[in-house]
Amino acid sequence: MAALEQKIKKDIIAVLYGGNSAEREVSLNSGKAVAQGLKKAGFNVVLIDTKDTPLSELVTQNIKRVFIALHGRGGEDGCLQGALEYLGISYTGSNVLGSALSMDKVRSKQMFKACDLPTAAFAVVCKKDFTTLNIEALLTGLGGKVMVKPAHEGSSIGMAMADSPTSLHHALVEAFTFDGDVLLEAWIDGPEYTVAILGEEALPAIHMETPREFYDYEAKYQSNSTQYHCPCGLPEAEEEKIKALSLQAFKATGASGWGRVDLMQDREGNWQILEVNTVPGMTETSLVPKAAKVHGLTFSELVERIALA
């Protein structure tokens, strides 16, 4: 194994980052951090921004392995994974199916339900049906307050809370600028947690706290008031419970390799799975590296584990 690892480190590994998705800026930061971490671990690294460089360049440079640091569409949804498989290039993280199902909030919710995993009540709204939609009845059916989520975006892009027909109408109009399908999820009034997955193991859970209405894009990337607790403060048995739930959710969508599962606890103390992330943020202060650090892994050791899996 040591000889194989040395060969992999000697060969060029490309970190794919940037891209054209709405999460481009986050991806640029992730890619740079991953590249630095891999170099520190002894890898021969090249950074490639897929916005400017065609994938054919990987073949030209005889690159056989890539670390995917692209978030959102085109990098996290199975499209890139399929292209790399066609080119015969190995890559980090989930395969085509696992990436596609995890990125699709509607399909992943349906998978959670099919696998009898706890997840909040939801409805799906299509842009083509918007003009005939009974917004008031839809809102009432989901408890009078909902989270609006574009079905194929990450980093909380396009998300909003709605608790009236007027606010729901406005939120849907905004969400439809990002996606033709929108998920409406019954509002969960409770704390939010995330569990990083590395191989077959769930890492220590993180509890996120924000004074904002919910853990939105600003809370994730721009605010200084967001707090991250790891250890998360839950009793050991309860943390083990959400780690087990997270692993089940991760496998339910076909995800593999590494990633992150987000959950919330409702007022009754029940856990509700939100979503699976197959290429979560990877700066040194991102959630997966935070959990890995508590687990005993440096950032460089973490990216090495992912790259060699």
Stockholm file with secondary structure:
# STOCKHOLM 1.0

chainA/1-309         MAALEQKIKKDIIAVLYGGNSAEREVSLNSGKAVAQGLKKAGFNVVLIDTKDTPLSELVTQNIKRVFIALHGRGGEDGCLQGALEYLGISYTGSNVLGSALSMDKVRSKQMFKACDLPTAAFAVVCKKDFTTLNIEALLTGLGGKVMVKPAHEGSSIGMAMADSPTSLHHALVEAFTFDGDVLLEAWIDGPEYTVAILGEEALPAIHMETPREFYDYEAKYQSNSTQYHCPCGLPEAEEEKIKALSLQAFKATGASGWGRVDLMQDREGNWQILEVNTVPGMTETSLVPKAAKVHGLTFSELVERIALA
#=GR chainA/1-309 SS CHHHHHHHHHSEEEEEECCSSTTHHHHHHHHHHHHHHHHHTTCEEEEEETTTSCTHHHHHTTCCEEEECCCSTTTSSSHHHHHHHHHTCEESSCCHHHHHHHHCHHHHHHHHHHTTCCCCCEEEEEGGGGGGCCHHHHHHHTTSCEEEEETTCCTTTTCEEECSHHHHHHHHHHHTTTCSEEEEEECCCSCEEEEEEETTEECCCEEEECSSSSSCHHHHHTCSCCEEESSCCCCHHHHHHHHHHHHHHHHHTTCCSEEEEEEEECTTSCEEEEEEESSCCCSTTSHHHHHHHHHTCCHHHHHHHHHHC
#=GC SS_cons         CHHHHHHHHHSEEEEEECCSSTTHHHHHHHHHHHHHHHHHTTCEEEEEETTTSCTHHHHHTTCCEEEECCCSTTTSSSHHHHHHHHHTCEESSCCHHHHHHHHCHHHHHHHHHHTTCCCCCEEEEEGGGGGGCCHHHHHHHTTSCEEEEETTCCTTTTCEEECSHHHHHHHHHHHTTTCSEEEEEECCCSCEEEEEEETTEECCCEEEECSSSSSCHHHHHTCSCCEEESSCCCCHHHHHHHHHHHHHHHHHTTCCSEEEEEEEECTTSCEEEEEEESSCCCSTTSHHHHHHHHHTCCHHHHHHHHHHC
//
